[in-house]
Amino acid sequence: MSYNQVISQFKATFQQAYRQVVDADAQLEQLRHDGHGKFDAVFPEGQGFTTKANKFMPYLEEVVGEFDRFEAAPSADKLPSLVQKLELLLSTLARFRESMKTPRE
């Protein structure tokens, strides 16, 4: 796969992730408003992110920033970290969405 294809795929994935992040952050805000969701960070230290936030958007912004550096100077060395962070973000968003579907007692 060429770098142009990789870049196009990342951009399409970021568009999908952005919508999911906006929805998830709204749900987190509602949980905090209702007295739930009392945590300091979505991801604990050691997960590869330098960001520490109680919402998803700052993490997506970190990944997009890393992608921007990759796009400016494509290199296979930059891909593993970028892919790992994006996969972790997307899988965590999916688990969060699933947990929000579960009826609360």
C-alpha positions as CSV (number, residue, x, y, z in Angstrom):
1,M,0.0,0.0,0.0
2,S,1.4,3.4,-1.0
3,Y,1.7,6.3,1.5
4,N,-1.0,8.1,-0.4
5,Q,-3.4,5.2,0.2
6,V,-2.4,5.0,3.9
7,I,-2.9,8.8,4.2
8,S,-6.4,8.5,2.6
9,Q,-7.3,5.7,4.9
10,F,-6.3,7.6,8.0
11,K,-8.3,10.6,6.9
12,A,-11.4,8.5,6.4
13,T,-10.9,6.9,9.7
14,F,-10.4,10.3,11.4
15,Q,-13.7,11.5,10.0
16,Q,-15.5,8.5,11.5
17,A,-13.6,8.8,14.8
18,Y,-14.5,12.5,15.1
19,R,-18.2,11.8,15.0
20,Q,-17.8,9.0,17.6
21,V,-15.7,11.2,19.8
22,V,-18.2,14.1,19.7
23,D,-21.0,11.7,20.7
24,A,-18.9,10.0,23.4
25,D,-17.8,13.3,24.9
26,A,-21.4,14.5,25.1
27,Q,-22.3,11.3,26.9
28,L,-19.4,11.7,29.3
29,E,-20.5,15.3,30.0
30,Q,-24.0,14.0,30.8
31,L,-22.6,11.3,33.1
32,R,-20.6,13.9,35.0
33,H,-23.6,16.2,35.1
34,D,-25.5,13.3,36.7
35,G,-22.8,12.7,39.2
36,H,-21.0,9.8,37.5
37,G,-17.9,9.6,35.4
38,K,-15.5,10.8,38.1
39,F,-12.1,10.0,36.6
40,D,-9.1,12.0,35.6
41,A,-8.1,10.4,32.4
42,V,-9.7,8.2,29.7
43,F,-6.4,6.4,29.3
44,P,-4.0,5.7,32.1
45,E,-0.3,6.5,31.8
46,G,1.7,4.0,29.8
47,Q,-0.8,3.6,27.0
48,G,1.3,5.6,24.6
49,F,-0.5,9.0,24.9
50,T,1.1,12.1,26.2
51,T,-2.4,13.7,26.7
52,K,-4.2,13.3,30.0
53,A,-7.8,14.3,29.7
54,N,-11.3,13.1,30.9
55,K,-12.7,13.4,27.4
56,F,-11.9,11.7,24.1
57,M,-11.3,14.7,21.9
58,P,-7.9,15.7,23.3
59,Y,-6.7,12.1,22.5
60,L,-8.0,12.3,19.0
61,E,-6.3,15.7,18.6
62,E,-3.0,14.1,19.7
63,V,-3.4,11.3,17.1
64,V,-4.3,13.8,14.4
65,G,-1.2,15.9,15.3
66,E,1.0,12.8,15.0
67,F,-0.7,12.0,11.7
68,D,0.0,15.6,10.4
69,R,3.7,15.1,11.1
70,F,3.6,11.7,9.3
71,E,1.8,13.2,6.4
72,A,4.4,16.0,6.1
73,A,7.2,13.5,6.1
74,P,5.9,9.9,5.5
75,S,8.1,7.3,7.1
76,A,7.4,3.6,8.0
77,D,9.0,4.3,11.4
78,K,6.2,6.6,12.4
79,L,3.4,4.2,11.5
80,P,3.4,1.8,14.4
81,S,2.9,4.4,17.1
82,L,0.2,6.1,15.1
83,V,-1.6,2.9,14.3
84,Q,-1.4,1.7,17.9
85,K,-2.9,5.0,19.3
86,L,-5.6,5.1,16.7
87,E,-6.6,1.4,17.4
88,L,-6.6,2.0,21.1
89,L,-8.8,5.1,20.7
90,L,-11.2,3.4,18.4
91,S,-11.5,0.2,20.5
92,T,-12.0,2.2,23.7
93,L,-14.7,4.3,22.0
94,A,-16.4,1.0,20.9
95,R,-16.3,-0.4,24.4
96,F,-17.7,2.9,25.8
97,R,-20.5,2.9,23.3
98,E,-21.4,-0.7,24.3
99,S,-21.3,0.1,28.0
100,M,-23.7,3.0,27.4
101,K,-26.2,0.5,25.8
102,T,-26.2,-1.6,28.9
103,P,-29.2,-0.7,31.2
104,R,-28.1,1.1,34.4
105,E,-29.5,0.0,37.7
